[in-house]
Amino acid sequence: MLALAGCGGSQDALDPHSHAASDIANLFWVMMAVSFGGLALITGLLVFAWVRRGRRGFGDPDDPHPGERASWFVVVGMGVVFPLMIVAALFIVGNWAILNVTQAPAASSTDMTVDAVGHQWYWEFRYPGTKAVTAGELHIPVDTRVNLVATTEDVIHSFWVPELNRKIDTIPGQQNRILLYSNKVGVFRGQCAEYCGLQHAHMGMLVFVQPKAQFRKWLRQQASPAAPPQTSLERRGEQAFLSGPCASCHAIRGTPARGFVGPDLTHLASRTTLAGLTIPNTRGYLARWIADSQHFKPGNQMPDFHLAGSRLDALVAYLESLK
Ligand code: CUA
């Protein structure tokens, strides 16, 4: 049961690292405690009735069918009023108290903004005020209130990092906000939580929570244009990228490539994963991804270009140089 429920791993809503996530975890434990309390009560009453079966009930000793006339207290009190009170109390705690706490605060009360844009099937992250654009992996500073603005380029997705806050849907033509905050340096996994097509399950993200100075350095580096190729192999790779079909779908800032169908590749080599966390970002996987991305992620928008041999080697060398 624990394995089927996906217990363990790094997407653990019961291991909260923000105020909002702690309240959500507490809500889970309160709901759990009340549910098990109710279950114990009902089970106890059933056992009690079974043990006392056949005995005469309370009330009239001349009643030929003892126990068949249940008292009003049992039917109305325990059957209607008591459960209604419990459900109403849980409703107030869950929908009023917790929803208010996890509601996005005024943007002016936050320290910075990050845009999360859903695509079939990867997350794009933008840092307004800078040119930084990344995909799949988002960086934020620790102990900082981040105003996360969620939008979509296509269908409805849902941004969810269980250890940091609740879900927020991305709706076409609308901006939804949520507070992203972490009290701990580390890496947190998130996942698209709204079915959005064939590769919905392969639409993960990583949130890297960094010390503030380290984050500022990362952001400066991500905002800068791509480094020009150094070796002749990399130069041939750049040529292959710009003259081939790649540039019509991907952008590399600092070059003429300005496509916006696929992820921005300006600092591709600085990421740890590819394709919405489907595969690690290593030379071997990158080459196999370019040659046959449909094998890893059937239905994704990158067609098979039958790239192979020295052209593929040069392309991989160039992309791996984009630190
Ligand atoms: Cu995007 Cu599910």
Boltz pocket constraint, residues with backbone or C-beta under 6 A from the ligand:
constraints:
  - pocket:
      binder: B
      contacts: [[A, 118], [A, 119], [A, 121], [A, 156], [A, 157], [A, 158], [A, 192], [A, 193], [A, 194], [A, 195], [A, 196], [A, 197], [A, 199], [A, 200], [A, 201], [A, 203]]
      max_distance: 6.0
